[in-house]
Amino acid sequence: MAAVDKYNVESAEILANSALAAPIYEQLLTIFPTAAKYWRQYVEAQMGVNNDDATKQIFSRCLLNCLHVPLWRCYIRFIRKVNDRKGVEGQEETRKAFDFMLSYVGADIASGPIWMEYIAFLKSMLAVNTQEETQRMTAVRKAYQKAIVTPTHHIEQLWRDYENFENSVSRQLAKGLLSEYQPKYNSARAVYRELKKYVDEIDWNMLAVPPTDSCKDQMQWVAWKRLLAFEKGNPQRIDSASNKRIIFSYEQCLMYLYHYPDIWYDYATWQAKSGSMDAAVKVFQRALKALPESEMLKYAYAELEESRGALQSAKKLYESLLGDAAETTALAHIQFIRFLRRNEGVEAARKYFLDARKSPSCTYHVYVAYALMAFCLDKDPKVAHNVFEAGLKQFMHEPVYILEYADFLSCLNDDRNIRALFERALSSLPQEESIEIWKRFTQFEKTYGDLASMLKVEQRRKEALSGTIEEGASALETSLLDLISRYSFKDLWPCSSKDLDHLSRQEWLSKNIGKKVDKSALSNGSAMTDKSTSAPSGVPTASLKVLHPDTSQMVIYDPRQHHGTTVPSNTTTAILAAPNLSNPMATVVGAASNPLSNPIVSMVDGVSSKAFDEVLKATPPALSAFLAGLPSIEGPAPNVDIVLSICLQNDYPTVQTKKATSLPSQRTAGPAPSTSDLSGSSKSHPIPSNSSFRPRDRQLGKRKDQDRQEEEESTTVQSQPLQRDAFRIRQMQKARGGSASQTGSVSYGSALSGDLSGSTC
């Protein structure tokens, strides 16, 4: 595996599946030292060839760092195999191995089979006399009592087994013991049900790789953080021994988040807060072994050692940080100076600073840090001033250093040296690097200088930076923005924000007088002044950099449009003018799915509605009935609940009656509904001209005439009155109220009563 791709999970899986020799496993486990499944494959390969010495060595390397139940069960299987033929001595060794295993993975939610196997082993142990039998039963009881208070997948099965065990020994004794442990068992079972929700989110086959931006890795990090938070707030935490569950959860978490420094830090911090300082130190030591390049963990470890008084250990950690890259070394110098100042005094810090300034990796940060330390902590402004002056010889080309020095002089109220510092810096810095210096200089004069010096520095600044400002900048010499910056203070301004925006736009226009300006840029105000050059000192850059949308390019949002597609304006015309008469169903469905396919629109556009009428004539009765029963709507989509209510309350015809065969001849009996009658915008419903769907009679009394009785029998279920649904009544009343203003339409009066109302105006 290449070094650049050593954490490739797919390559690792392929290599593990084809591994036949120890060197391949060693290569894998060097990259993934906490991969329990690879350790298990490795050790099983050695067990398969009866290489007991190699097996023991592998177990000694992996067990304590891989708290994985399948791996530990492999270990106990090996121990039992080795000790099976050793008699009583072998049984005792196996029992110790079980106790050792349960002390590490007995808290695992999947440890139920281990407890069951341990209890079965204890029951199988030979007892020569009564005393040994009593000891055996006591050991079994203790194992059960530990198992039934541990949240595992098999907790209910273990409780039933414990009940049977106690009842088989003594029913009288069992009653008291079971009543004592019943609440503890109930609590553990409740914890298990909550714990399972967090455990189910974890991928137990995940390999430990460095943090990535993948969603899977981030979700696993979140899942582990939630599990750890749950364990810390576990209601079973009633004594100090319960901290073992938290330790166990952290250890399991590090099997998968081995390269996450925040997990190591949280673990060590929790140990320290719990009072286990030695355990916290061990966690940091393991963390630096896993992540030797992590500066954060080194500082955290040094902080812990310093807080508990182990100054020599902390000093060694700081010294180990001094051998890194130049940027890191500068920070390490600063932190080491502060450490020495805190613990060894002023002289030790001064001595190290004198050595550090000779280092080729020493930057201006070290001078600034030590000078401010001498000024604020040692109360020695003379030493601080000398340090700044010494650094100025080396870092005159650093504008940030000049500004830090100026801030220090401001604290001393040394305005003369501040002006001298600015003049020295401006005489040596190139034009493009002096912008911030000029800005600070003008701000200083505006705040503390007289009017003449204020105006003079402003003019000098414009002349010095004229080469960096675009053509037309000379028009800004008398800009009101300069006046505003002179007479403002912090967030107080001598004008409104509207005036400030207006002046900013004028400034941009003056900069582009000689250029061809797009009208859209003038209307949307997107072109603003340059932040670093033309913005006067003190004017808020946020106001100058506001970007406004170009409203001239805005279009109405259409949800039917996708990226890179447009909707033709004649969509409705194309659908209505060229219907698919061979497949009218497809035409109607396509038109219904298109919000633009409105017959009224087609009439306004001058398109004939005959084609649409032909489509309606060819529409199947069931579809016509469904469309007729739909309520009128406003907006791009109907209310789903209303549509479902209508569908549930109607039985649409699936087969035609005998009289339905005369449909073509009856279709010509009356005029077809016009396009205006079918308008979706009129909030009315078309009446299909099929005989199977003719209007109901106003009186549904008992008919005596035989012919009319036959006709009633041939009428489909659709013509029967609907049940009165209060929700639908309200919707239909609202629809009828909205359609009252529409003229030239025919609409149903009440779909529930079966009445037909014609409103033709």
Number of C-alpha atoms within 10 A of each C-alpha: 12 7 6 7 10 15 18 13 15 9 12 21 14 10 16 18 10 10 17 12 11 13 10 15 18 15 16 22 18 11 14 22 21 24 22 26 18 23 24 21 16 23 26 18 17 19 17 10 8 11 13 15 10 13 19 16 11 16 18 11 12 20 18 14 16 23 24 23 22 14 22 24 18 15 22 20 12 18 18 17 12 14 16 14 11 11 10 13 12 17 20 14 17 23 19 12 16 24 14 13 20 18 12 21 21 25 22 21 18 17 23 24 15 22 24 18 14 21 19 12 15 19 15 11 15 13 13 8 8 9 10 13 15 12 12 17 17 13 15 19 17 11 18 22 19 13 26 28 24 26 28 26 18 20 23 16 13 22 20 11 15 21 17 13 17 19 15 10 11 10 14 10 11 18 13 10 14 17 10 11 15 14 12 16 23 15 17 20 21 14 20 20 13 13 18 15 11 16 16 10 15 18 15 14 10 16 23 21 18 14 14 9 7 8 9 12 17 12 14 18 19 14 19 24 16 15 23 21 12 16 22 18 11 16 12 18 15 9 7 8 8 15 16 14 22 23 18 19 20 22 20 21 23 21 22 26 25 23 17 18 20 12 19 27 19 14 23 27 21 18 21 16 10 13 11 13 18 11 16 25 19 13 20 22 18 13 25 18 11 16 18 12 12 13 17 12 20 22 17 17 26 23 17 22 20 17 11 10 12 13 18 12 15 23 16 11 19 21 13 13 21 16 11 13 10 15 12 15 19 23 18 22 27 21 17 21 26 18 21 18 18 12 13 13 13 17 11 15 22 16 12 14 18 10 9 20 17 9 13 8 14 18 20 18 18 20 24 20 19 22 25 22 21 21 17 12 11 14 12 14 19 12 17 24 19 12 19 25 15 12 22 19 9 11 17 18 17 15 18 15 19 23 19 15 23 25 13 21 19 14 10 13 11 12 17 9 14 22 15 12 19 18 14 13 21 21 11 11 16 11 15 12 13 21 20 17 21 24 19 16 25 26 20 18 21 22 14 12 15 10 11 9 14 19 17 12 20 23 13 13 18 20 13 15 16 16 13 15 16 14 15 16 19 15 12 17 13 9 15 15 20 18 14 18 20 24 14 16 12 9 8 9 17 14 10 10 11 10 11 20 17 13 16 25 19 16 24 20 18 18 22 16 14 10 11 7 12 8 9 15 14 14 14 14 20 17 21 23 21 16 15 15 19 20 20 26 24 23 22 16 17 9 15 24 17 12 13 12 13 14 10 10 7 8 7 5 7 9 7 10 10 9 5 5 8 10 10 8 9 12 14 20 20 13 20 24 15 11 19 15 14 10 12 18 17 15 21 22 11 14 20 13 10 15 15 17 21 19 26 19 15 22 14 9 12 10 16 16 17 14 17 22 18 14 20 24 18 16 20 12 23 17 16 20 22 17 15 19 18 17 22 20 18 12 7 9 8 13 11 8 11 16 15 10 13 17 14 9 12 18 17 17 16 9 10 15 14 8 12 17 10 12 14 13 10 13 15 11 11 9 8 18 16 16 22 19 21 24 18 20 16 23 23 27 20 23 21 21 22 22 18 21 18 12 15 15 11 10 8 10 7 7 10 8 8 9 10 11 13 10 10 12 11 15 20 18 15 16 19 15 15 16 12 12 12 9 11 19 14 11 15 21 14 14 18 19 11 16 18 14 11 15 13 13 23 25 23 21 17 14 20 16 14 19 16 16 11 12 15 10 8
